[in-house]
Amino acid sequence: MNRRLYFMLPDIDSAHAMLDDLLLARVNADRIHFLARPDTPMENLPEAAISERTDLIEGLEIGMGLGALTGLVAGLVAISIPTWWYTKPIPVIATILICALVGLLAGGMWTALVATNIPNTQLKQFEGRIAKGQVLMMVLAPFHRVQEVRKLVAEKHPEAAYSGIWPTEHVMFP
């Protein structure tokens, strides 16, 4: 399982140096993303994807669940309406499954489209520092490399502030 590490960097120059050091440490380039003010020239830094900047994934998950539930209810209503007078009825299980699947797909798509306009709630804590000109670096690292990446960043760039991990660190056994 992967973890997303957050680091706040003071400026773009520090972000370029950090990217070079992580690439030399064999962290994949497609797993490193940066987020800065809209007017900041990012040059060749990989920018955060729309799924990282917005609540797209959460919206998709919620919409799929609600859509499947709505489709299930619609399927139950559809089988309760008599159809003998205009067509041969579809089997009950097939009707319910088709309605639930259509609801799942439609609900997921619609809520994902809406969620692309909602800023990511996990990044809310960084908005103030980004507005002041700092740069947020997000590194998606496998669980077994999290400590290695944190140590590398702390040794090579003491100006970088570690700002947390997602999913959060927690102790399994107290």
N, C-alpha and C positions, 0 to 999 in steps of 0.2 A: 504494500500500500504506500502511496506517495503522500508526502507532506509538503505544504506550501509554506516556505519561510519568508518572512517579511523583514526587510532591512531599509532603514531610511539613510539616504546618502545626501551630503550637503549640496552637491552640484553635479552638473553634467560631466565635468572632467573626472570626478571621482567615479561616476557611473561607468565611464569608458574604461578606466583602469580596473574597476571591479569585474567588468565583463571579460577583459583580457585574462585576468588571474583565474577566473572560474573556468574559462575555456582551456587554459593550460592545465587545470586540475581535472580535466576530462568530464566536466559537467556539460551535458548536451546543450547546444545553443537554443534549441527549440523549447527548453525548459527554463529559460531565463527571460524575464520580461520586466519592463520598466514603465512607470507611470509618472508623468510630470504635468505641470500646468499646460493648458492648451497652447499657449504662446511660446513655449520652450522648444527650441530646435533640437530634435532628438537625433538628427543625423543618421548614423547606422545602428543605433540602439534598437533592439527588438521591442516594440511597443506592446503593452498589455492587450490581449485579445478581448473581444466584446464579451465573452463569457466570464472574463476576469473583472472587467469594469462594471458590469451590470449584474442584475439578479436573474439572468437568463435561465440558468440551470434550475434554480429554486422555483422559478415561475413555471418552467416546463414540468417539473415533478408535481407541483401542486395541481396544475391544470390537468395533467394526465390522471391523477387520482380522482379529482372532482368530475372530469369528463367521463371516466369509466363508471363512476357511481351514477351519474345522470343518464348515461347510456343504458345501464342496467335497469334503472327505473323506467326509462322509455321502452325497453324491451318487454318489461312486465306489463306495461300498459298496452303495448302492441299485441301481445298474445291474449289479452283479455277482450279485445275487440273482435267480434265474430267476422270472419272473412269468407264464409261459405258462399255468400251470394255473388262475389265478383272474381274470385281466383282460388286456385288450390293453395291452401295455407303452407307456409314454410314450417318445418318441424320446430317445436318449442325451444329446444336447446340451441339450435342454429339461430333462431330469431334473437334470443337473449345475447348470445355471443357476438353476433354481427352488430347489434346495437351498442353493446359495451365497447367493442373494438372501435367503432366509428366515434363514439363519445371520447374514448381515450385519445385517439389521434387528433380529433378536432379540438378538444379541450386543451391538450398539450400545445398544439400549434398556436391557438389564439392567446393563451396566457404567456407563451414564450415571446410572442410579438409585442405584447404589452410590457413584459418585464424588461425588454431591451431598453426601455426609457427610464427604468428605475435604477439608480446607482446601487452598486454592490454594498450591502449593509456591513460587510466585513471591512470595507475600506473607509468607512465613515470616520474612524479614529485617526486616519492619516490626512484627512481633507485640509485641516488647518496648516499642517507642515508643508503639504504640497503647494498650497496657495502662497506660502512664504518663499517658494522657490526650491525647496528640497525635492529630491527624486526618490520615489519608492521603487525598490527592487524586489521582485518576487521570484523565488527560485523553487521550482518543483523538484524535490529530491526524493529518492527512494528512502524508506524508513531507515535502512541500515547506513545511509550516508548523511543523515541529518547532522549528527555531531561533527563529522568531518567537514562539512560545509561551514557550519558555525565557527569551528576552530580556524579554518582557513581565512574566513572574513575577518575574524577578530585579530589574527596575527598580521595579515597583510594590510588591512585598512582599519585602524583603530577609530577613524572618524565615522565609520558606519555604525549606526545604532541598530542592534537587533531589536525588532519590534513584535516578535511573536511568531506563532506557528498555527497553521490550520490543517486538519483538525487539531484541536488543542492538545497540549501535553497533559496527561493525567496519570495518576498512579493506579495501577490495577488493584493492588492489595495495600491497604493502609498500614 
